[in-house]
Amino acid sequence: MGNWTPEQLNVQLAKPLATLRDAIPQAMDLLVALRRGIDRTQVEQQNDLSREGMARALDGLRTRCMQQIDALEAACQQARAQIESTIATVGNEPSDPQRRLVAIAEHEQVWRRLKDSLDKVPDVNTLLRAQAEIDAAEQTGDTLRLRVLAAELPAYLQSRNKVMPPAFVERIDSALLSHASPAERRAEQIRREVVAGWGRLVAALGMARRSVTGQSGLPPAVLPGWEPNTSVTPGPAVSMRVTELS
């Protein structure tokens, strides 16, 4: 499906987005439950188990918690893949095979012209010429040229011992977004949320695993939140635990 509306995207991606947004509080819940399970086992069975038996019982609790964290991460990876595959269908990529071949040919033709222009300047002027090409495409609203530059320029610059400046990426993305449909703009908002939140999610799950193995406090005092400048702390309700950092 390529002709999305923002509302259809919201409905289609509501569940995988919720999986990602709720994962860190769920990880904290698992750690709180593990702490309670360990404390309860140590109190209730201290007279019934040998030292070795107690160690095995506590190891079993930690193993089950680690398995639950692994399952949570697998669900997040699946949710991310679903979001990315859906977003990939939004935009200008034609679904008809013949139209796709035409689009590929147009892409290659535009890149040949751009590459010829870039090849004509010495290495020292490569970035200046690339910037001029971005300027020209931006000023004329040439979205095809902007997409080609986004796809091909990083590897080309690398072949000439240059690195794609982040400012170039931001300018191309901004220019493309200004010419995007409402669905494309919503897809880009979701993509940016997932890209930014994923790093914090991975960090939080890593902290959770270290907590389970005893390398840090159980539960930890705080985990990074999915949204920027938020954190998750142990507590009775998600709404009370996800707090904005000052």
C-alpha positions as CSV (number, residue, x, y, z in Angstrom):
1,M,0.0,0.0,0.0
2,G,1.6,3.3,-1.1
3,N,-1.2,5.8,-0.9
4,W,-1.3,6.4,2.8
5,T,-3.0,9.1,4.8
6,P,-1.5,10.3,8.1
7,E,-4.5,8.8,9.9
8,Q,-4.0,5.4,8.3
9,L,-0.3,5.4,9.2
10,N,-1.2,6.2,12.8
11,V,-3.6,3.3,12.9
12,Q,-1.3,0.9,11.2
13,L,1.7,1.7,13.4
14,A,-0.1,2.3,16.7
15,K,0.7,-1.2,18.1
16,P,4.4,-1.4,17.1
17,L,4.9,2.2,18.4
18,A,3.2,1.3,21.7
19,T,5.5,-1.7,21.9
20,L,8.6,0.5,21.7
21,R,7.3,3.3,23.9
22,D,6.2,1.0,26.7
23,A,9.3,-1.3,26.6
24,I,11.5,0.6,29.1
25,P,8.8,0.8,31.8
26,Q,8.1,-2.9,31.2
27,A,11.8,-3.6,31.7
28,M,11.7,-1.7,35.0
29,D,8.6,-3.7,36.1
30,L,10.5,-6.9,35.5
31,L,13.4,-5.7,37.6
32,V,11.1,-4.6,40.4
33,A,9.4,-8.0,40.3
34,L,12.8,-9.8,40.4
35,R,13.8,-7.7,43.4
36,R,10.6,-8.7,45.2
37,G,11.0,-12.3,44.2
38,I,14.5,-12.5,45.6
39,D,13.5,-10.8,48.8
40,R,10.5,-13.1,49.3
41,T,12.5,-16.2,48.5
42,Q,15.3,-15.3,51.0
43,V,12.8,-14.6,53.8
44,E,10.3,-17.5,53.2
45,Q,12.8,-20.2,52.4
46,Q,15.8,-19.4,54.4
47,N,15.1,-22.3,56.8
48,D,14.1,-24.7,54.1
49,L,17.0,-24.4,51.6
50,S,20.7,-25.1,51.9
51,R,23.1,-22.4,50.8
52,E,23.4,-24.2,47.5
53,G,19.7,-24.6,47.2
54,M,19.1,-20.9,47.9
55,A,21.7,-20.0,45.3
56,R,19.9,-22.2,42.7
57,A,16.5,-20.7,43.5
58,L,17.8,-17.2,43.1
59,D,19.7,-18.1,39.9
60,G,16.4,-19.5,38.6
61,L,14.7,-16.2,39.3
62,R,17.4,-14.2,37.5
63,T,17.4,-16.6,34.6
64,R,13.6,-16.2,34.1
65,C,13.9,-12.4,34.3
66,M,16.7,-12.4,31.7
67,Q,14.6,-14.5,29.4
68,Q,11.7,-12.0,29.8
69,I,14.0,-9.1,28.9
70,D,15.3,-11.1,25.9
71,A,11.7,-11.6,24.8
72,L,10.9,-7.9,25.3
73,E,13.9,-7.0,23.1
74,A,12.8,-9.4,20.4
75,A,9.3,-7.9,20.4
76,C,10.9,-4.4,20.1
77,Q,13.1,-5.6,17.1
78,Q,10.0,-7.0,15.4
79,A,8.1,-3.7,16.1
80,R,10.9,-1.7,14.7
81,A,11.1,-3.9,11.5
82,Q,7.3,-3.5,11.0
83,I,7.5,0.3,11.3
84,E,10.5,0.5,8.9
85,S,8.8,-1.7,6.3
86,T,5.6,0.3,6.5
87,I,7.4,3.6,6.2
88,A,9.3,2.3,3.2
89,T,6.0,2.0,1.3
90,V,5.2,5.7,1.9
91,G,6.4,8.2,-0.8
92,N,7.5,8.2,-4.3
93,E,8.6,4.6,-4.8
94,P,6.3,3.2,-7.5
95,S,4.8,-0.3,-6.9
96,D,4.2,-1.1,-10.6
97,P,7.3,-3.0,-11.9
98,Q,7.4,-1.0,-15.2
99,R,7.2,2.3,-13.4
100,R,9.9,1.1,-11.0
101,L,12.2,0.4,-13.9
102,V,11.5,3.9,-15.3
103,A,12.3,5.4,-11.8
104,I,15.6,3.5,-11.6
105,A,16.6,4.7,-15.1
106,E,15.7,8.3,-14.1
107,H,17.7,7.9,-10.9
108,E,20.8,6.6,-12.8
109,Q,20.5,9.3,-15.4
110,V,20.4,12.1,-12.8
111,W,23.3,10.6,-10.9
112,R,25.4,10.4,-14.0
113,R,25.0,14.1,-14.6
114,L,25.7,14.9,-11.0
115,K,28.8,12.6,-10.9
116,D,30.1,14.2,-14.0
117,S,29.8,17.6,-12.4
118,L,31.6,16.4,-9.2
119,D,34.3,14.6,-11.1
120,K,35.4,17.8,-12.9
121,V,36.6,19.4,-9.7
122,P,39.8,18.6,-7.7
123,D,39.4,16.8,-4.4
124,V,39.9,20.0,-2.5
125,N,36.8,21.5,-4.1
126,T,34.6,18.4,-3.9
127,L,32.5,19.5,-0.9
128,L,32.0,23.0,-2.4
129,R,30.7,21.5,-5.6
130,A,28.5,19.1,-3.7
131,Q,27.1,22.0,-1.7
132,A,26.4,23.9,-5.0
133,E,24.5,20.9,-6.3
134,I,22.4,20.7,-3.1
135,D,21.8,24.5,-3.4
136,A,20.6,24.2,-6.9
137,A,18.3,21.3,-6.2
138,E,16.9,23.0,-3.1
139,Q,16.3,26.3,-4.9
140,T,14.4,24.7,-7.8
141,G,12.5,22.2,-5.6
142,D,14.0,19.3,-7.6
143,T,13.0,16.4,-5.3
144,L,14.4,13.8,-7.7
145,R,17.8,15.3,-7.6
146,L,17.6,15.7,-3.8
147,R,16.7,12.0,-3.4
148,V,19.6,11.0,-5.7
149,L,22.0,13.2,-3.7
150,A,20.8,11.7,-0.5
151,A,21.3,8.2,-1.8
152,E,24.6,8.5,-3.7
153,L,26.5,11.4,-2.3
154,P,27.8,9.8,1.0
155,A,29.5,6.9,-0.9
156,Y,30.8,9.2,-3.6
157,L,32.4,11.5,-1.0
158,Q,33.9,8.5,0.8
159,S,35.5,7.4,-2.5
160,R,37.2,10.8,-2.6
161,N,38.3,10.6,1.1
162,K,35.6,12.9,2.3
163,V,32.8,12.5,4.8
164,M,29.3,13.6,4.2
165,P,28.8,16.6,6.5
166,P,25.8,16.3,8.8
167,A,24.7,19.8,7.6
168,F,24.4,18.4,4.1
169,V,22.2,15.5,5.3
170,E,20.0,17.9,7.3
171,R,19.6,20.3,4.4
172,I,18.6,17.5,2.0
173,D,16.2,16.0,4.5
174,S,14.6,19.4,5.3
175,A,14.2,20.3,1.6
176,L,12.6,16.9,0.9
177,L,10.3,17.3,3.8
178,S,9.2,20.7,2.7
179,H,7.9,19.1,-0.6
180,A,6.5,16.0,1.1
181,S,2.9,14.9,1.3
182,P,1.2,14.9,4.7
183,A,1.7,11.1,4.9
184,E,5.4,11.5,4.1
185,R,5.8,14.1,6.8
186,R,4.1,11.9,9.3
187,A,6.3,8.9,8.2
188,E,9.4,11.1,8.7
189,Q,8.2,12.1,12.2
190,I,7.8,8.5,13.1
191,R,11.1,7.5,11.6
192,R,12.9,10.2,13.6
193,E,11.2,9.1,16.8
194,V,12.3,5.5,16.3
195,V,15.8,6.4,15.3
196,A,16.3,8.6,18.3
197,G,14.5,6.4,20.8
198,W,16.1,3.2,19.7
199,G,19.5,4.1,21.1
200,R,18.0,4.9,24.5
201,L,16.0,1.7,24.4
202,V,19.1,-0.4,23.8
203,A,21.0,1.4,26.5
204,A,18.1,0.8,29.0
205,L,17.9,-2.9,28.2
206,G,21.7,-3.2,28.6
207,M,21.3,-1.5,32.1
208,A,18.5,-3.9,32.9
209,R,20.6,-6.9,32.0
210,R,23.5,-5.7,34.2
211,S,21.0,-5.2,37.0
212,V,19.8,-8.8,36.7
213,T,23.3,-10.2,36.8
214,G,24.2,-8.2,39.9
215,Q,26.6,-5.8,38.2
216,S,24.5,-2.8,39.3
217,G,21.6,-2.1,41.7
218,L,18.4,-4.1,41.5
219,P,16.3,-2.3,40.5
220,P,18.4,0.5,39.1
221,A,17.4,4.0,40.4
222,V,16.7,5.2,36.9
223,L,16.6,4.0,33.3
224,P,16.7,6.3,30.3
225,G,13.3,7.0,28.8
226,W,12.1,6.5,25.2
227,E,11.5,10.2,24.7
228,P,14.4,12.7,24.9
229,N,15.1,14.1,28.3
230,T,12.9,11.6,30.1
231,S,13.7,8.8,32.6
232,V,11.9,5.8,34.1
233,T,12.2,5.1,37.8
234,P,10.8,2.3,40.0
235,G,7.2,2.9,41.0
236,P,3.6,1.7,41.0
237,A,2.4,3.3,37.7
238,V,4.0,4.1,34.3
239,S,2.5,7.6,34.4
240,M,4.3,8.2,37.7
241,R,7.6,6.7,36.6
242,V,8.2,8.4,33.2
243,T,9.4,11.8,34.2
244,E,10.9,14.7,32.3
245,L,14.5,15.6,33.3
246,S,15.1,19.3,34.0
